[in-house]
């Protein structure tokens, strides 16, 4: 009798262990403004970026790296220094806005220029909101610089990496300079019909008008609480203001951002 009980318990423990190990971290996010390199690729401002144009939120790698692609070979173009990455004009301080497409407990957020850490913000192992903003002091630097923004996850060994090209002291208008020289080859993704918001940073361009009620959901659209959209034949009401991206469709974020009607 004792043997017949022991075997099922052992099997159940083995299954439970397998399920725990196989469960992946679900965090994803990227810097939307000033636009990170992956944001520029996703918006179609820079073409020929490879698969990152479809998933700007996915540059994940082990903690402690100091590159733009998080050690992912498929995203290596983000670390290509020969690309004419547009730089955004900022003042001596700049507000970096993250779009969090999948929330996860956070150790901290760090910002680097070269080998120098210029800012760190504690995460307290808490879940962040869908939008996170950090005001960073850049006064020790001037001219064109690349800021490496890092989101260190609290309960995994991984982090998310973003490189943001800025022109420090060039003003706070947030307008990216077009790349010099010939435009890189490659088929660009479909461009948004409205200019996406740059978030709450000082001097950001005016927000586009909210879409008419019942219009089809689109990526790179600013939605406000109460907006109603249609997606795959169903209607949803926006619960929280945000800027939409591909892979952040209403059906994927039901209840978090959208309420089905």
Order of alpha helices (4+ residues) and beta strands (2+ residues): alpha-beta-alpha-beta-beta-beta-beta-beta-beta-beta-beta-beta-beta-beta-beta-beta-beta
